[in-house]
């Protein structure tokens, strides 16, 4: 049955999407990189909702660990509801959207542009109002995505952010690592995460943990489990989960943790041991801890690994939704384009 869901088919297209995107956007990314080096923005402001905002979380960590630019997420309602006028002169405004049609995001981008920001859109609809508004419109190249749950467009957003940053700072190591991502995504898609599906099928609540580059994919995974599987999943930074949320952890409480191969891994493993000692059922991707269930991952550059782990997760989540008797393509009360104001 899973072979016939749009979510399964579209998530499986991610390797081809990234391969196409890297070739299609090479010239405009080189041009944009030169523009950003000349602009040398002191501040980067992101504007996004939903899965795109989780990509913005990834962008924050990537940009702040590789440049001296403060990166912050703007609240769309400041433009669409409160009608504020923030001075964004000489800043980079990064608007991330699948549809490029949401009124609040458009209002934010318009005001950012009017206040002097250089607006860059990462959008899956190159003819959208947002793309037409931007100084530089980056096509995510994900193609039609009919499943309400975004998958390939989210991975395409991560890939585009990495490519943008690589050209901005001239990091050939990062750009070379990204060239290997399509093949690595194919490997990640074929990994067996059935132990996670079986562990999560009977539960109703869980924590999802990540840190640094992995926090955005933890947020994305939590959203997808809510959307497609009817699970109350909450995402936390590995540093923040101990400030209050830990009190909820009891015997067999499920925890899914993502760990890329950088300086955050030791903290994730320490936290996983703490969860295990409390009797939690820990599912650990990218690291190992005695007593935890290890989920297979593809080893790559630590910036690339979160993208690979969310690809493996998408296949598991689709099968989990079906195991729970749900259709992942038609989540209740949701539609593809959410036109918030």
N, C-alpha and C positions, 0 to 999 in steps of 0.2 A: 504493500500500500504506500509506503513512504516514497517509492520511486515515482509516484504520481503527484506528489504535492509540489506546489510552486516553490515553497520554501526550500525544499530539498534541491530542486533543479537549479534555482537561482543561486543558492549558496555554493553549489558545486561549480558554478561558472566563475567564481572569484579568481582563480588562477588566470584564466583567459582574459578577464577584465583588466587585471593588473598588468599583464603582458601588453595588451593593447594600449592602455593608458600611458605606460612608460614611453612607448614609441610615439604615440600621438602628441603628447604634451612636452616632448623633449625641447623643442625650439622655444615655446612660450615660457617654459620653466627657466631656461637659460636667460631669456630676456628679463623675466621677473627677478631672477637672482641678481642681475646687474642693477636693476632699479632699486632693490632693497639694500644692496651694498652702498649705493649712492645716498639713499634716504637715511640709512642707519637709524631706524626707528628706536627710540628709547623705550617705547611702550607698544605692545601688541594687544589689541582688544579682540576677543572672539564673540561672535554672535551665532547662536544655534539653539535648537530645541531637540529633545529626545535623543535618538541615537547619534545625531550630528553633534549634540552637546557632549556626548561621551568621547567623540573624536576630538572635540575641543579640549577636553581634559588631557588627552594624549598630547595634543599640540602644546599645551602649557608646559608639560614636563620636558618635551623634546626641545622646545625653543629656549626655555630657561636653563637647561643643562648645557646648551651649546652656544648661547649668545648671552649678552648682558642686558637683554631687553626684558623688562617686566611684562608678564603675560597674564591677562585677567579676563574673566568672562563677564560680559555685560548683561544686565537683566533686560530682556526685550520690553517689559512693561514700562521701563523708564521712558522709552520713546513712544510706545503705542498708547499708554494709559496716562502717565504723568506728564508727558510732553516736555521732558527736560531738554536742556541744551548744553551738552558736555563738550568741552573744548578738546578736540582730538587732532589738533594740528600736528602734522609730521609724525603721526602714528600709523601703524598698519592695522587696518580693520579687516579681520578674517571672518567672512560669513560662510557658514557651512550649511548646506541644505540639499535634500534630495530633490524637492520639487521647485524650489526657488519662488514659491508663490505665497508663503505664509505672510499675512499682512503685518504682523508685529516685527518680523525679521526684516521685511522690506522697509518699514518705517525707521528701524534702527540703522540700516545701511544708508538710507537716504540722508539721515541727519548726520551720520558719521562723515559722509562725503561732503556735505555742506559745511561741516565744521573743520575741514582740512585734512581728513584722514585719506590715506591711500587704500582704497577698497579692493580687496581680492575675494572673489567668490569661488568656492569649491562646490559645484552643483552638478547634479545628474541630469539637468535639463538645460542644455546650452542655449535654448531660445527663451528661457524663462525671464520674467521681469528682473529678478536678482542678477542674472548673468548680464543682461543688457545694462544694468545700472553700474556694474563694477568697472574699475579701471582695468583690471586683469580678470578675465573669466576663465577659470580652469574647469574643463569638462572632466567629470569623474569617469566617463566612458563605461558606465555600468550597464547601459542599455535599459530596456523596459524591466521594471521590477514590480510585479503584480501582487506578490504576497504582501500583506499588511506589515508583517515583520521584516524590517530591513536587514539584509545580510550582505550581499555583494557590494551594495552601495556604501555600507559602513567600512568594509575592508578597503574599498577604493578610496574612501576619505583618508584612512590611515596612510595608505600608500602615497597619496597626493601630498599629504603633509610632510612625509619623509622626503619626497622628491623636492618639494619646495625648499625645505630647510637645507638639504644637501647643496642645492644650487646657490642659495643665499650665502652660505658660509664657505662654499667651495670645498666641501668635504667629500673627496673622491672615495674614501673608504666606505662611507655611508651610502653613496650612490652605487658603488659596486655591489655592496651587500643587497641593496634593493633589486638589482638586476637578477639576483638569484631567487627572489621571493616567489615568482610564479611557480617554479618547480617545487619549492618548499611548501607552498600552499597545497599543491597536489598531494604531496606526501602527508601533510597534516589532515587533509580531507579523508584519507584512507586509514587513519589511526583508529583503533578500537577503544572507544570510551563507554562501552556498554556497562562497565562496572558503575559508572556514574548514573547512567539511565536506571539501572536496577536499584541503586541506593536511593534515588530521588523519587521513584514512582509512587511510593506510599506516603510521602511526607507532605506537609502543608506549608512549612516555614523553613528558611535556611539563611545563613550568612554567605556572602561571597566576598572574598578578600583579595586585594591586590595592593601594590605600592609602586610609586614612581610611574614608569612607562606602563605598568600593568594595571593601574587603577582605573583607567578609562575602559578597559575591556571587562573589568569586574563590574563596573556600572552597566555596561552593555549587556553582559550576561544576566544580570539581575532583571533588567527590563525585559529581555526575551523570555525568561522563565515566567514572569508575570503575564506577558502578552499571550504566549502560546501554550503554556502549561498550567495556568491557573495557580501558580505557586507564589506565596508571599516571600519573595527573595529580596534581601537588603544588602547593598554593597557598602563596604567600608574599606578605608585605608587600614593596612595592618597596624599602623601606629594608633589609629583612632578607635579601633574596635575594643581596645582594652579600657577605654574611658566610658564606662557605662554599659554598652551593649553586652559585654562579657557576662553580665549578671544573668542573662537569659539562657546561657549555655547549660544544658543538663545532659544526662546520659542519652546517647544516640542522637543528640541534636546535630543536624547535618551542616557541614561547612565545606564550601568549595573554594580553594585558594589557587591563585595564579602566581607563578614566580619565574620571572625572566632571569637570565644569567648575568646579573650585575651585583652591585653592592647591597641591594635590597634583599638578596636571597637568604642571607644568614638570619635576618629578622623574621622573614616568612617562616623559615624552618623552626626557629625558636617559638614563634606563635603557634605553629602547628603542633609542636610537642606539648604546649600548654593546653591546647584544645583536647588533644588525645588524653592527657592526664585527667581531664574533667569528664571523660567518657564520651566526648563528641565523636561523631562519625565524620572523619576528615578525608576529603577527596583533594589530592594535591597534584597540580599540574606544573611540571618544570622543576620539581625538587623532590627529595625523599626524606621521610621521617618515620621512624619505627612506630607502628600502630596505625599509620595512615594508608589509605588506598592511593597508590601512585597511578596517575594518568599519563600515558605516553605522549611525548612531545617531540618536536623537531628542533634540533640544536641549530642556532643561527646567531647572527649579530643580536645583542640584547634589545636593540630598538625594533628589530624585525620580529622577535619571538612572540610578543603579545598578539600580533596580527595572525600568526600561525595558530596560536592557542585558541583564539576566538573562532577560527575556521573549524577546528576540531570540535569545539563546543557547539557550533551551529548544527552540525550533523547529529550530535547527541541530543540536542534540545528538540529537534524535529521528531526524532524517534521517541523521545520521552513524552511529547504531546500526544502522539498516537497511542502510546502505551497507557496513557491516562484517559483515553477515550475522547480526545479533543482533535479538532481540525486546526492545525497551525496556520492555515491560510486565511481563516476567518475568525479572528479573536472577537469575542463579544464586545459590543459598544465601541468598536474602533473602525476607522477607515484609513485609507492610504495617506491622503493629504489632510492634515489637521490645520485648519485655517484659524489659528488663535489670534486674538486682538490684544 
